Amino acid sequence: MNPLSVEEARQAILAHAEPLPAVPLPLPRVQGRILAQEIIARENSPPFDKSLRDGYAIRFEDLLNGQGELQFLEEITAGELPTKTVISGTASRIMTGAPIPEGADTIVMSEQSTFEASTQLVKIDDPQVQSGQWILSKGASMSEGETVLHPGHRLQVAEIGLLAELGYSSVKVIPEPKVAHLATGDEVVPLTESLQPGQIRNSNTPLLLAAIQQSGALGRGLGIAPDDPNQLWERIASGLEYDILLISGGVSAGTKDHIPMVLQNLGVHQVFHKVQVKPGKPLWFGTLEGENGKTLVFGLPGNPVSGLVCFQLFVLPALLIMQGLPAQLPFQKTYLAESFEHFGPRESYHPGTWVTENMVRPLPWQGSADLRTICQAQVWIQFPPGNKTYSVNEEITVLPRNP
C-alpha cells in the first residue's frame, strides 16, 4: 500500500473518530467540557425586582428636577423582604441586591442623597435621575422555561457560575478522552537514569502527555517497553483499554520494529501505514472494536519532533472530534521573510518564527530529533511536495505550533 497524503491520512482517521458518549459530571469537573444537554432556566432571574445600587427606593414622580425631601420608612438589606409600601412622599433605604419595595420605581444612589436622623428626612439631589434607574426587573436576565445554553457549548468559568445560579449541581457533558502512551526501544531509559553509550532518555512520554493534557484529554504513561515482541504484546494490550493508544517507536522498517506485527496479533485493524509527510512518514494508524467501545491506535515515529508533528496533524483532530469539537486545524496564509529551498516528494513541516505580523522566517533546523529549535518556533511552515526554491515575499501556509 502506497503512503497516503497528509489530507488522505487525516480523513481516514476522522472517519473512525466520533464524540464520546455523554456523562453527568458535577460542576467543578465540567470546566472546559462540551455541554450535551439543554439548560433550561428553572425560575426567573432575578426572581424578583432588585436594586443594583445602595441608595433609596423612591417614586420618580416625587422629585422635581431631581430634587426632593422624602420621609424615611425603613432599611431593606439583601436577603430581607420589604415590610412597607413606598407611597407618595416616602423613601426606603435599600442595599444592592435587595428586593424593590411595592410602590417604588426608581433607585437614587447614596451619593446623591443625605439622611437627617433628627427629622427622619431623606434629601435627594440627583439632576441626572431617570425613572426606573438601578432596578433590575424580575426575569430580566432569564425567564422561567427559557433555554439559556444549548448542546455543543463549551463550559468555561462564567458558564459554571450560570449553571450554579440556575440550581444545576451536575450536567451532561462530553467527557475527556482517555489516552495512554507507551514508549518503546532498547535504547530508551527513564529520565532519572544516567545515560550509557547508545542510550537516550524518554522525552516522548512527558512531551506527549503534556500535549494530551493541553488538548483537553486525560493522559497516562505506560512506561518503556523494550524491543521484545512478548513484552510489547503485554504492554500494548493494557493500553487498548483506553480511547486512544499512542506508541512511540517501532513502526519504521528496522529489524526491531515489531509494533505493526504485535498490533495485528492483538486484533487491531490496520487502516494505514506511512504518510507522505516530513517529519513523520512511518505513522501507523489502526482501530480495535472492544466491549467498551472503539480504541484508536497511533504508532508514532520515535523521534520526538516527528511524534509532535504527527500528534498535531493527526492525533489532535481525532481528540477534538471525541470531545464534540470541530476538527479543523488553524492553518493560515502568510509570506516568507527569506528564501527557502525545499526538496523531496513529501509535504514538509518546517519550524519557523514570526518576524512581522504577516511574515515568517524558517529556522535553521537539525531535523526530527532537534527539540531545541522547536522551542524557538512559533509556527510550522507547510511546504508542498516537490523541489522548489521559495522566494522572499512568496505566499505560504503556516500552522501555529500547538502544542
Buried (B, 14 or more C-beta within 10 A) or exposed (E): EEBBBBEEBBEBBBEBBEBBEBEBBEBEBBBBBBBBBEBBBEBBBBEEBBBBBBBBBBBBEBBEEBEBEBEBBBEBEEEEEBEEEBEEEBBBBBBBBBBBBEBBBBBBBBEBBEBEEEEEBBBBBBEEBEEEBBBBEBBEBBEEEEEBBEBEBBBEEEBBEBBEBBEBEBBBBBBBBBBBBBBBBBBBBEEEEEEEEEEBBBBBBBBBBEBBBEBBBBBEBBEBBBBBEEBBBEBBEEBBBBBBBBBBBBBBEEEBBBBBEBBEBBEBEBBBBBBBBBBBBBBBBBBBEEEEEEBBBBBBBBBBBBBBBBBBBBBBBBBBBBBBBEBEBEEEEBBBBEEBEBEEEBBBBBBBBBEEEEBBBBBEBEEBBBBEBBEEBBBBBBBEBEEEEBEEEEEBBBBBBBB
